[in-house]
Amino acid sequence: MKNMWIIFMILGIIVLCLLALLVMAARYQRDYWRYLGIPHERPKKLWPIIKQLATQSLSTEAGKSAHYTEIYKKFKGSGPFCGFYALLQPRALVLDRELIRLIMVKDFSNFNDRGIYCNQKSDPLSGDLYGLRCNSWKEMRQKLDPTFELSRMSWLYGSLYEEAEQLLLTVSSTLMKQSHATLHIQKLMRRYVLSSLASCVFGLTAEQRQKYALDEFERMTELVLSTRKHGYLMNLMMIRFPNFCRAFRMRLTPKPAEQYFLQLLEDVVQQREASGVRRQDYMQLLLDIKALELTTHEYEADKVLKLHLQHELAAHAFVFLKAGYEQTSNTLTCVLYELALHTEVQSQLRQELKAALERHDNNLSFECVQSLTLMGHVILETLRLHPITPYIMRRVLNDFVVPEHIKYTLFKELFVIIPTHAIHNDPEYYPEPHKFMPERWGSPRNSLNEQTTWFGFGVGVRDCIGIQFAQLQLRLALALLLLEFEFTLNSKRPLVSIEDGVALQLTPLGVVEPGNEERAL
């Protein structure tokens, strides 16, 4: 009995010591930036943190963006970066343009980790450019870069043009079925982008869409993008301790979605390889990469190698859905909203379109679409006001001392935030930042400034690899729609939140609405 009491006392002491260490660690975390003497935002009190962890309430992207903007305004000018806390975890928010350039361009090799969990072995669809880091990311990027050159986009133009024409047909038929001329424009744009990706990237033909209908394709895409497989705490753990979680074969992609996309791509690849037909789409470029990989290995018939390359091909294709589906459709929606709000810019853009068509024999060719300067400025300005990502996150791979600021050290494994939205709305860089002014992009471009003040498609080596593809999707859809319709705001339902949708009123060109006769004249 006496021995049992001794055991309980030892266990009690161990528990107390562990609790004391836990309290000391939490206290250290909460005072991390104070110990280093770095200007910082004070951490939340412990009770709100415990409550957030217990309820697993997540911060929205809009909430994070507003928080980062507030910190940016408060500490800008105090140093190259300031500190803040995500729950108890210390993070750094970048304030200085030169430090942004070092992180994104000059010293990129130390900041090429996005802090996104991926597990290529257990979760093949997660092993894409978005989630990979270091040499794995570098090797994949080198394989894919040549397929995204501007010259390749002309090769894909025909397929994209068909999808843009289908969008125009869908808009026209939807208007004819309704008694009013107001459309929930975002739903149509999402469908257009999704159909473009299904056709141009996944290689789905009209025949294959009978088996893999677009509605099911959309449902599986939404399942991956909108469903959290794990709870809040587990997701935090996967980000904070990725190697540990990979050892336990933890995954992000829901199994039904993984099986659907892997089977879809297996069917497309088998049919394409069996027929020997080469199509002018992105899937063909991925198949060429796969074939080249097989020829460079000694054992071409190795089943493990073929399976690995098939999974890699699937990840290459699937990254378009992760990085392009919502982002491109939201941008297209925002462009149309801004043009509806600024009808004079819309008129100028329509005039530019008509002039370009005259120069190209009334043919909306690839060269014609690429020549639209004002359209390019409109897209740039829209991405400034409505950035695809309101912030950029990087994880530090090795300790990094900021040049000329010895006290400011970014330690290994620290998460660094670049507040995209805050910088895009900084009057020091963009006078009257809340105004939609495409003309601000008309002067000669300063590439160094762009590397530190505009992040529409990312910056530096790890920028968006699909820039040219996304631009072509945007330009084609805008060109066809603006040549057929005038866009105005619906005064009765002016929904302007991208989460709730954007209601726009469409008037076919040449049709005069009652009461607008004087305006038409």
C-alpha angles and dihedrals in degrees: 000000000000090000090053091056090050090051091049091049092051091048090048091051091049091050091048091049091050091049090048091050090048091052091046091049091049090047090050091049091050091050096038097115093038091057090052093047093236120146106252148162111257115249122251118265116269097251096060088047092051090046092051092049092047095048093037089223110174127213112239122233089247090051092050091047092052090047093050091047090053092051092045093054092045098050105026109129094023093099143308091297141357132215132245138158133247098203099309096335116105115229135176127232115204117231104167126080094215092054089051089054091049092050098044102034124003100039095022093134088071093049106039095114113098091195092243120141118237135166113191095186101049098024108032096178090060093059095089137120090272096062106026122094142189117004094350090058093042094052093049093046091052090053094050104037096083091054091060100052115128091249089061091056091066086057090056095042097097094056093046092048091056090053092048090051089051089052090054090050091049092051092048094048092046091053091049092053093052130075091218133049098233120113134187089235098189094064091055093047092050090051091050093050093045093049090048091053093045091053105034101033107025092035097228111169125201089262094051091049088068087069097031102039117196092239091060091042088055093046092053091046091053090047091059098040099041105032123085107210092196136035126263096267093048092050090051089051092050091054095043098042106025098157092052091050093047089055087060091048093243116175141192105202116087108244097235091055093047092051091047096052096040091051092045093052093043090055093047093048094047092049092046094048093044094050095043089217115145114212125196097243139104093260088065090055090051091050090052090053090049092049091049091051091053093051092051093057124080097226104051094171094053106131093206091055092047091049091049092051091047090052090047090052089051091052090049091054096040094054087070089064092046096046103025114031103072094021097056095040092048091049092049089050092050092049091054091046092052091046090050089051092047104040093172090063089046090055092049090050092050090051090051089052093052092047091050091050091053090052091051100047093262090298118132091215129164090262091049093053092046091053094063102112099173091049088056090052091049091053092047092050092046091052089050092055095035107029118195089232117025090208140015121225127201133175118221111238097192135011109284124196112203108237113254090007105082093171091057108079125163104211126214115280092016115139114233123201125204106197100221097177093048093051092046087056098043109121090209089069101025116032111218089010097186093059122094102236115161088174090072086076094053096086122083110292121246106212093195091055091048090055089060108027109033124054104167093137098011125268137259130000094339097050120133107297091205097058094121093045093049092046091053091049090051097045096047095049093045093047095052095042096047092050090057107031143037113221122214135163118266101238092200096051108022097171107177102165112106088212093055096036136249121265113206131178116230125202119186109237112257093028114111116206119219110273094023098082093110091051091050091053 
